[in-house]
């Protein structure tokens, strides 16, 4: 407030040094007094060019070092009653408000001007107020409120004005919000000193060490591009990589960076440290690394961490997680030595023993952590890890544990008991190749029968179900069990008994479940809104369960509650692709009841027009009717009712190319129907993904043009004939394409060149079984974002030199599939492993003599998860599978052919020696004569496929099946 004393007054004339055109036409000067400071008319004051302020001399001297020096020193102004200064009027008014104790709002707009004014006029109380405000903003747990470019400017301002707290707060703010910062375009503009302070900050928060490493490498790449030719500065910056814990990087990431010309040394160090950990015989033996290396084993956790991503880190163990949740001041070496000397090894502790151990240690709690991803961490002792999670992550909501076969239903039960807040669990594994609807086994198996009954499903199996007012169970609402071939009906019984709040359930590829078992679960879990059951025995009973109203078993009879809708009515997602046991009547029934559906997959089913016409929903966003009997008119009817469709898959629908009879005129009207469908799609939809085939020709693209301008993924399959002109126009019509898969089309160099040169966001390119003349010239343009490349029966001319060109133009591949490149040889292996060291999937079939001398260089791709080698030369040893899994810690799938076996056979590892392996497929050929068979001329023979041996491991057993198909 203004002082009421009779202090001597002084007049301060403040002139705005940067007067605008507006202020030039306004009054040139305004006179005000601090005695009326509470009633100042700020808009009028700030519109003038200069300001005369009558203020107390003593108050200015006391609160401002600037005025203290000016008015009490030897300056000539010290004896004057009027002094002149130049400063921004609004900021000077704010300075006076602070000096006189008036309310002052600090905002992002006035923060820096206030800091500058406080520093110039030496007003400590204003500087303190600004510091307090910025500290609160920088430490807020709300989403980032400061733009990254503003943060960089504030940091630079602090350095220029020697305002030490600003660089400190900026580094801390950037460290806490690092995941946000790396998603910003301005990230590469962060000054080196700020970035270094950030990554050294104790509060640096990242989802994983990979995110930190990737961000720093991107920043260094940009820095290198800007500083090209200044090697000294570039070398100085690379020392920031020392802040990365290389032992905690995902194996695929470290392997991929080995091809980087700037950072290959860093990647090699990371690979070596990961494999050094993998060679340690037991987790408790980690102490052999020495105390100096134990710090590098601690996962980066702070009180601000929300996600912990350890995916694809085969070196991670439960002991490393334990080390990470202990205080940094704790004597880790002593704890490790006591664990090592214990008669019971850490990796063999029972749950109760592990719980006792954790209680004896000063475990930290990270309450902000809500999501943990331990997918592809095969060395993790799950029970021990769960004990750590429940102690240190009390707010855990999501656990991703994909491709861990030992994470079974019993482990899931342990998890939800220990971590009751868990809402989502993902236990995906590789789907078994033995999908009963797609293969013929020898002998054909009889579908298993369930020991459950639907009546039991409503009574005996779940006593709670008898009471309509039963209390809800645990919080788990989203459960993914995709590919779990060991999952049986009794497991579903447990799930439906305990997790009555389930809303999302993914059982895709769970081939051991019966229709009755699935139906029993659907009868109990009435809150389900998403059911994914592709490639299972989902059938008539399951459809009835979805379409029936809830009923209760009371007083010896079933009572149906007609006031509650069936599950089908509230479904938002139903995926039942490949479930061909659902006949037409059942399809008609369920299609008529689903009103709120957003995503529907009916591929490879008995779907026809009658069922499609029955669908009354209008909210569809995803529709997959591939390989069904639907025709154009029914499809056009559905599309017209669902304008929100983003994904439309029609590949393999032969009826889309057949004529339809006009019942009134008795004439065929296929042209009209086709035009109707295309026009409906073009005028109604805005697609992001489309898959098409039969019924689509060169003229289709023009009609679809309005609907596909934002397309991100396109697949053109058998039956479609878009033509060279239409394919060449794809980059112009669909500039945002990220994935292109083309089958059985006519290609040319010009088409591929346009795709490679213009689609900068392209991630996936598949060219399969296409005709036409293409050459290596098609791939001369660099496509740095391309991650997956499939060339099948389109590049028979490819040589090793061409392969080298491909490694340079598509330098960042992680998946490669080549079929029919007959000119390749054993040297091609080294070209592939050296050019693409980060490959996780390699499929090579009929590629000349690539494996004639065995398989060696391909195993230098240390992060391989999927390896197919077939008909590439008979040089593969029978022990190859065991050798490969011992060298490649993440290898899960291996596909070979007996024709390539140098010793006539392949050895299959025992269950205990399989490492991370889940599936092995070994094809076998038979000899077949071809050509003339006349006297004195023996017909030539060639190998043709006979059968495939499929070996699958799950959490319980190993199964061996022989199928007729070439899988």
N, C-alpha and C positions, 0 to 999 in steps of 0.2 A: 504494500500500500504506500501512497505518497506520504512523506513526512509532514507532520504538522508543526515542526519547530520553525524558528525564525532564522534558519541557516541563510547564508548569503547565496544569492542566485547567480547563475551564469547562463548566458545564451549560447547555445551550440547551433551553428548553422550547418546542416548536413545537405550536401548537394549530390544528386544521383549522377554518377559519372557516365552512365549508359542510358541517358534519357531517350525514350522512344518517341515516335511520331505522335502518339496519343498524349503523352505528358507534355510535349512541346506546345500543343494547342491548349492545354489546360492552364490553370493559374500558375504563375511562375514561382510563387512562394506562399507558404502557409505558416502562421504563427500559432504555436500551442504551448501549454504549460503542463508540467507534470502534476500540478495540483489537481488537474482535471483528467488525469490519465485513465481513470475508469470509464470516462464517457467520450473518449476520443472517437471521432468519426473516421475509422480507418480507410474506407474506400475514398473519401475525399482527400485525406492526408496523402495517400499513396499515389494519387493521380497528379500531384504537383511535381515540379522539377527540383525544388529545394524546400527545406523544412527548417524553421526556426523553433528551437525548443528551449523553453526556460526551465532549467533544472537546478537542483541543489548542488553547489560546488562541493561540499564536504561528502555527500553521498557518492558522487562520481569518483572523488579521490579515494574513498574508502573501498569501493567495490570494483574499481577498474585500475589496473596497473598502468594502462595507457594514459588515462587522465591524471593519475597520481604523478607520473613523471612529467606530464605536460604542465600541470597547474601548480606543482610544488617545487619544481626544479629550477634550474637557471635559464630555462627557455623564456623568451620574451613574452610568450602567451600567458605565463604564470600570473601576471598582474592585470590581464585584460578581463573585461566583463563579457566579452564576446569572442568566440573562437570558431574557426571554420574547418570542416572535415569533408572528405568525399567518401561516400559509402552507399551501398544499396539501401534505399529508404526503408523497405520492409524489414530487412535484417536489423537496421539500427533501431527501429521501433521495438522489435523483439528484444534487443539487448537492453533497452531502457525498461521494458516490461519486467525483465528478469531482475534488473538492479532494484526496481521498486517493488518487487515481490508480487507482481500481478500474475494471473494465470497465463500459462504459455504452453501451447500444444506443439510437441515435437513430432514431425511427420517425415515421411520419406522425401517430401518435396522441399522442406526447409532445413533438413538435418545438416547437410554440408555447409550451406550458407551460415547457419548458426554456429557450427564448429569454427568456421573461418572467422566470423565476427568475434566469437569468444576468444580465440587465439590472438587476434589483432588488438582488441581492446583490453585483453587480459582480464576477462570476467570469469573468475574461477567457478563461481556458482553456476554460471551457464554451461561451462565446459563439463562440470559434474553432472548437470541435468541431462545433457546430451549423451554423456558416457553411460549413465544409468539407463536411458531409453534404448540406446543401441545394444547394450548388454542384454536387456530383456528381450529385444527382438531376436538377437543372435542366439539366445538360449531357449527360445520358445519351441515347444514340441509341436506346434501347428505346422502345416505345410509351408514351404519356403515363401517368405513374403518379399524378399529382395530379388530382383532380377540379377542374373549372373553378370551382365555387363556393368550394372550399377555397383555390384560388389567389387569388381575389378577396379572401377574408378575410385571407390571409397578407399580401397587399399592403397592405390597410388597417391591419393590425396593425403592419406596419413603419413606416407613416407616423405612426401614433399614438404609437409608442414611440421615434421618431427612430432606428430601426434601418435605416440607409441601404442596407445590402446587400440587404435583403429586397425593396424595390420594384425595385431594379436587376435582381436575379435573376428576379423575377416577370415583368418586362417582357421579358427575354431569353427566358425559358421560353415565354411566350405567343407571342413572335415566331417562334421555331423551330417551334412546334406550332400555328401559326395555322390551318391547314387542319382540324385536329382541333377547335379551339376554335369555328370558325364552324358546326360541325355540332351544337353543344351548345345546349340551350334557354337556358342561362344567359349565352350570348354577349351578348344585349342588355342584360344587367345589369352589364357591365364598366364601371367608372368611366371617365369621359372621359380623365382624366390617365393612367391605366394604358394605355388604348387608344392614346392619342397617343404615349406612350413606346414602345409596341410597334411601331407602324407606322413610327416613326423609327429603330428599332433596325436595325443593320447586318445582323443575322441574320434579318430578316423573310423567311419562306419561304412562298411561295404557288405554286400550280400555274400561275396566270396572273394578269395584272393585273385581269382581269374578276372573279376570285374576291375580290380585295381590294376592288374598287369595290363589288361587290354586297354584301359583308359590311358595309362602312361605310354604305351606303345603308339597309340593313335596320336597322342600329343607330340611324341618325339618324331613321328613321321611328318606331321604338319610343320614342326620346328625345322626338321631337316630340309623340307621343301623350301621353306622361307630363307634358311641360312645356307643354301647350297653354295659350296665353294669355301665356306668358313669352317673348316674342319675343327679348329680349336674350340669354337663355341659349341659345336655339336658334341665333341667329346666331353666337355664340361657338363653338359646336360644329361648324358647317359648315366651318370653316377646316381641319378634318382632311382634307377632300377634296383639299386642295392636295398631299397626299402621293401622290396617284394620278398615274401617268404616262398621261395621256389619249391619247397617241399610240399606245399599245400595246393599247388596248381592241379587242375584236371589233366589227366594224361594226354587226352586228345589235343588240348590247347597247347601244352608244352611241345608235343610232337609237331603240330602244325607250324609253330614258329621256327622250327629248324630250317625252313626254306627261306626265311627272311634274310636278305643280304645284310641288313644292319644289325640284327639281333640274334643271329644263329648261335653265337657263343652263349648268350643268356639262356637260350632254349636248351642247349646241350647240358648246361649246368643243372637246369631244372630236371631234365630226363634222368641224369645221373643220380641226383638226390632222391628222386622218386623210387628208382630201382634199388638204391642203397637201402631204403626203408623196406622195400618188398623182400629183400634178402634176409632181413632179420627173422629168425625162426619163430619167435613168439612175441606177442605185443609187449610183455613185461621185460623182454631182453633189450628194449629200446634204450636202456641206460648205457648200453655199450657205445652209443654215439658220443657220450661225454656230456658233462654239464653245459659246456659252451654251446652245444647244438640244440638243447632242449627248448630254448626260447623259440626256435624256428618251427617247432611242432605245435605251437599254440594257435588255435583258430582265432581269428580276429573278432573279438566280441566287445561291445561297449553297452552302456545302459540305454543307448539309442537304437541298438540293433533290432530290426523287425523280422529279417529273414536270414537264415543260415543255409547256404547252398554248398553242399559237399559232393554234389553229383559227379560221377565219373572220376572219383579219386580212389583208386584201388588201394592206395597206401594208407588211407584213413583207418584207424582202429579205435576201439572204445577207450583205450588208455589215452589216446591223443585228445579225445573229447573231454575226458576227466581232467587232463592237464589244463585244458582251456578254461574250465570253470573254477579253477583254483586261483586265489589272489596271486598277483605277480610277485608279491613279497614272500610268498610261501616257499619253503625249502623243498622244491620239487625233487631234487636229487635224492634227498633223504627219504621222501615218500616212495620214490621208485625203487630204491634199494630195499626198503621194507617189504614192498610188494614182490620184488624179485626173490627175496629170501623166504617168502611164505611157502609152506608146503603145498598150498593149493594155488595153482597158477591163476593169474587175473582173468585170462580168457576162458577159464573153466569154472568161474565162480557161479554158485547157484544164486537165484534171485534174492533169497534171504541173506546170504553172505555178502552179496554186493551192496544191499541196502545197509547192512551194518557198517561196511567199510566207508560208505559215503557219509554216514552219520558221524564218523570219527574225524572227518576232514572239514575244513572251513569252506564249504562249497558256496560259491557266489550265486545270486539269483538275478537273472536278466528278464525282468517282467515284461519288457516290450516285445520280446521274440514271440511271433505268432506262427511262423512257418519254418519248417526244417525239411531239407531235401537230402536224403541219404541214398538216392538211387545209384545203382552200379557201384556200391561200396562193398565188395564181397568179403573183405576181411573184418567187417564190423561185427562184433559180438552183440547181437540185438538186445538180449535181456539187459545187459550191462548198460548199453546205450540208452534204453528206455528209462532205466533208473536215473541216469544223469539228466535226461530230459525232464522227468517229472519233478526233480529237485531244482534244476536251474532255469527251466522254462515253464513256469506255472501258468502262463497265458497261452500255451501252445494250442493252435487251432487247426493247423494243416500239417500233415506228415506225408511226404512223398518218399516211397520206398520201392520204386519200380525195379524190376529185374533182380530181385533178391528172393531166390527160391525158398530160402529157409525162413522167410517171414510168412508163417502160416496162420491159420485161424486162431490157434492157441496163442501165438504171439500177439495177434490183434486184440484178443481178449485181455492179455496182460497190459497192452498199451492203453486201452480205454479205461481200465481200472486205475492205472497209475496217473493218467492224464485225462481227467474227466471233462476238460474243456474242449477236447479234440472234436472238430466239426467235420473235417474232411481227411480221408486216408486214400492214398493211391498205391495199390499193390500190383500194378501191371507187370506182366511177364510176356515173353514171346509167345504168340499164338501158335499152337501146334499145327504143323502142316497137315495133320490127319483130320481135316474137316470132312465129316461124313457125307455132307451134301456135295462135295467136290471131288472126292476120290473113290476109287474102288479098291478095297483091301483084299488080300488073298490069305485066307478065305474071308468073305464078307462077314463082318461081325454082326451079331444080333444086338440091337439096341438094349442097353441094360434096363432092367425093370426096377422101379422104386419100391422100397419097403414102406412107403408112406401112402396114405390115402387122403383124398380131399376132405373127407369127414374128419379124419384125425387132424387135419390141418386147422379145422375150426374148433376142435375140442381138446383132445388128449395132448397134442403137441404143445399147446400153449394155454394153460389154465387161466392166465390173465385175460385171454381173449373172451372168456365167458362173461366178463363184466364190462359193460359198455362204458363205465366210468373209471376204468383202470388208469393208474398213474403212468405218465409217459416215462420211458426209459432214459438211456444216456443221450447225450447231445449229438452223437454222430449222425450226420444227415446226408453226407456224400461219400459213397464207397465205390472204389474202382477195383475190380477183381479180374480185369481183362487178361485172358490167356491162361488162367489158373486151371490147368487140366487135372490137377489133383483135387479140386473142389468137388465135393459130393453133396447129396441131398441133406445129410445130417448137418453139414456145415451151414447150409441155407436155413435149416431149422433153428440152429443157434442164432444166426443173424436175425431172423424174423422174431425170435423170442426176446432178444435183448435190445436190438436197435429199432424200436417201434416208431422212431421219429425219422426214419430214412426217407429222404426226398429224391435222391439220385442214386441209381444202382447200375453199374456197368458189369455185365457178365459175358461180354463178347468172347467167343472162343472157349468158353468153359464147357468142354465137350463131355465131361463126365456127369453133368446134371441131367435129370430127366424132366420131361414135361410136367409130371405130377409134382416134382420137387419145386420147380419154378412156380407153378400155380399155387402151391401151398404158401410160399412166401408172399406172393402177390395178394392173397386173401387176407394176410395179416398186416402187411405194411401199407396201410390205407392212405398215407400221406405222400406216397410216391408221385412225383410229377415228371420224372425222367427215367425211362427203362431202356437199357441198351442190351439186347440179347442176340445180336447177330451171330450166326454160325453156332447155334446151340440147338437143343431138342425142343425149344419153345414151340408149342403146338396148340391143339384144340383146347386142352384143359387150361392152359395159360391164358388164352383169349377169353374163355368163359370167366376166369378169375378177374380179369381186368374189367369185364363188362357187367359183373354182378354187383348188386348193392350189398353193403355190409350186413351180416347176419350174426346173431348171437345164440349160443346154446344155453337155453334157460329152461329149467324144469323138464328136461328130457326131450325138448324139441327145439328146432331151429326157428328163430324169429327174424324175418328180414325187415330191415329198417328202410322203408321206401322213401323216407325224407332225406336220406343222404345219397349223394351221387356216387356212381361207381368210379373206380380209379381212372378208367378210360376217359371219363368226361373232363377231368382236370389235368390230363396228361399234357405236358409241354414238349416232350421228346419221346419218340418211340423209334428205336432202331431194331428191326428184325430181319435184316438182310440175310439171305441164305437159309432162312427157316422155311423150307419148302414143304414142311408137314402141315402148315396152315393152309387148309383147303379154301375154295371159293366161298362157301357159306360163312366160315369163320371170318374171312376177310371182309365180307359184306357187313357182318355184325359189328366188328370193331371200327371199321371206317365210318360207320354211321353214328358212332357215339363220341368220337373225338372232336371236340369243338374248340379247344384252346391250343391245339398243337402248333408248335413253332418249327420243329425239325422232325422229318419223317424219312426213314430209310426202309425201302421195300425191295431193294435190289435182289435179283435171283430168287424171287418168290413167284407164286401163282397169281399175282396181281393182273387183273384185266380191266377193261373199260367199266364194267358194271360196278366193281368195287370203287373205282376212282370217282365215278359219278356220285357215289354214296357219301363221299367226304364233304361235310358241310362247313368245315373250318375256314376262316379267312385271315389267319395270322401266320401262315407258313413263311418261314425264312429259308429253310433248307429242305429240298426234295430230291431224293435219289430213287429213281425207278429203273435203274439200269437192268438190262437183261430180263425184262418183263414183257407182257403181252399188250401193253397199253398202246392205243392208237392216237391219232392227231386230234380228233374232235374232243375226246374226253380230256386230254391233256390241256387243250386250249380252254376248255370250260374251267378246269381247276386253276390254271394260271390267271384267268380273268378274275377269279374270286380272291386271289392272294397276291395283291400288288407289292407286298413287302418281301417277296422272294429274292434272296441274295445268291443262293446256290442252287443250280439246276443240273442234275445228272441224268442224261437220257441215253447213254452209250449202250449199244447192244439191243435196242428196242426195234426189232425187225418190222413190227407192224407200222412203224412210222413211215415206212417206204411203200406200204401196200395200198392198193386202191380201196376206197370205201364207197359203198353203194348208196346212192340217194334213194331212199325208200319211196318218195313221192313220184319221182320221174323215172325210177328204174334205171338210172344211169350211174356210171362210175364218176366220182368227183374227187379224185386224189389231188389234182392240182389245186382245186379250191380249198380242200382241207389243209394242205400243206401251207398255202398262203395264209389261211386263217390262223394257224398256229404261230407262224413266224411273225405275222402282224401283231398278234396278241402279245407275244413276248416282247417285240420291239417297242410297242406303245405302252405296255403296262409296267415292265420291270426295269430295275437298275441292278444288273447282276455283278457279282464279284467273282463268281466261279461258274463255269459251264463245262459239261462233258457231253459230247454229241457224236453221232455216227450215222446210222441208217436214216434216210430221209432228208439229209442236209447236203446241199450241193453248192456250187460256186455262187449262185444267186442268194443263198441264205444269209451270207455275211452282211450284205447291203440292207436286207430287211431287219436284221438283228442290231444294226449299227447303233441306234439310240440306246439300246439296253446294255451294250457291252463297252461303252466308253470308259467305264471305271473298272473294267475286268482285271482281275489279278491272276487268275488261273484258268487255263483252257486245255482241254483234252479232245483231240479229234481221233476217233477210232474207226474200226472196220465198218464199211458201208457208207461212210461219209466221203464226199469227193469235192473238197473246197476248191481245188484247182490252184495252179501256180500263182495266178493273179491275186486271188483272195488271200492266200497265205502270205504273199509278199506285202499285202496291205495291213496285216495284223499290227505291226509296230505303230502305224499311224492311227489306226482306229482304236487300238488298246494300248496307249503309251505307258500304262502302269503295270503291265504284265510282269509277274514274278515267276510264273511256272508255265512251261509249254511242253505238252506231250503230244507227239504226232505219230500216228500209226497208219500204215498202209496208204500213204499219200504219195503224190509225185513231187519230188523236191528238186531244187537246183541250187547252184552256188549263190545266185542272186537272192533267193529267199533267205538262206542262212546268213548271208552277209548283212541283210537288212535287220534281221533279228539280233545278231551279235553287235552290230554297230549302234543300234538305236534304243534297245531296251536296257537302260543302265541299271534297272532294279532286278534284272533277271537272276533268279536263284536256282532254278531247276530247268534243265533242257533234256528232253528225251526224244530221240529220233529212232523209230523202230520199224523194221520191215517195210521201208519206203523204197520207191523206185525213183529213177532219175539219175542224172550225172552230177555228183558233188565231188569236190576235191579238198585238199588241205587249205586251199585259198579261202574256203568258207570260214575258216577259224583263225584268220590272220588278225582280227581285232581282239584286243584285250578285254576280257569280261571279268573284272576283279571280284564282283559280287557273286559269281556263279559258284554254287556249292555242290550241286549234284548233276552229273553228266551221264547219260545213257545213250550209247551208239550201238544199235543191234541190227545187223544185216544191212548197214548203210555205208560202211567204210572198209570194204574188202581190200582196198589198195593201200591201207595204212602201213607204213614202214616205221622203223625206229626213228628215222629223222622226222617223220610226221608226228610221231609221239612226242618228241622233244618240243616241236612247235606248239603242240597242244598243252604241254606243261607250262609254257610261257604265257599263252593267251588265256588259259583257265587256271591260274596259279593257285587258287584257294579252294580247290575241290576237297570235299570230305567223303564223297561217294562217287565211285567210278564203275561203270558196267560196259564191257566191250564184248560183242558177239560177232564172230565171223571175220576177224582181222587176221587172215590166214598168213600174212607175210611177217608177223612178229616172231621173235625168237627169244632165247634165254637172256639175252642182253636187255630185253624189254623190261625185265623185272627191276633192274637197277634204275632204269629211266623213270619208271613209275614211283619207286620208293624214294628216289632222290628228288624228283619233281613235286611229289605230293606226299611228304612224310606224315601228314596229319590225317590220312585216309582212315575212316572207320569202317568202310564197306568197299570190298573189291569183288567184282563178279567178272571172271574171264572165262569165256567159253569159245572153243574152236578158234583159238588165237595162235595158229601156227604151231611152233615147237617151243613155246614159252617154258614148259616144265619138262622138256626132254632131259635136261641135266639136273633135275630136281628143283626144289623150292628153297631159296636162300634169301635173296635180297628183299623179297616181298615182306619177310618177317621183320625188316627194319622199320616198317610202319607200325610202331609200337602200340598204337591205340586201336588197332583193328578189333572190330566186334563181329563182323560178318565176312566170311571168306568163301567164295565159290571158285573152284578150279576144275573145269571139265573139258576133256578132249583137247588138251594143250600139249600133249606129249607124254609118253609112258616113262616118266622119271621120278615119280613120287614114291618115297619109301613107305613101307607098311606102318612104320612107327610115326608117320608124319603128324597125325592128329595129336598124339600125346606130346610130341616135341613142340608143336605150334602153341598149344595151350599153356605149356610151361614158359614160353617166351613172351606170350601176349596175354597179359593179366585180365583183359576185358573181353577176350574172344568168347562169344556165346554160340555162334552158328557157323558150321562148316559143311560145305557141300562138295563132294568129289565124285569121280567116275572111275569104275574099275578099269576102264580102258587106259587110265593114266598110272595105274599101280605098277611099279617096276618089279615087284615081287608077287604080283597076282592077287593081292588082298590088302586090306587095311585093318589095323588093330583098333578096336573100340575101347577107350579108357574105362576102367571100373568107376563105380559111383564115387569112391573116395579120391580118385585121381583125376577127376574131370575138371578141377579148378572151377572156372566160371561157366563152363560149357553147358548149354541147355538143349541144343539140337544138332544132330548129325544126319545128313542125307547122302547116301551113297547109291548112285545110279549104276545099273548094269545093262550092258548091251548084248544083243545076239547077232550073229552073222547072217546076212541075207544076200542071196545071189541076185544079181541084176545083169542085164545085157543078154546077148544071144547064148543059147546053150545047144550048140550043134556038134556033130561028130568031130573029134580031134580039137575042138575049141572049148576049153573050160570057162564057164561063166565066172565073171569076177564077183567078189563078195564085198559087202560094206557093212559096217556095224549099224544097227538100228536099235532103238530103245526097247528094253524088255520089262524092267521093273525097277523100283527104287526101295531101298531099305531105309526106313526112317527110325532113328533112335532119339527118344525124347526123355530127358530127365525132369522130374519135378521134385517137390519137397519130400516125397515119400519113396518113390521107386524110379526104376528105369524101364522104359517100354520099348519093344522092338516090333515094328510093323512093316510088312512088305506091301507096297501099293503098285498098281499097274501104271499110274501116271508118272511122268518125268517131272518131279517136283524140284 
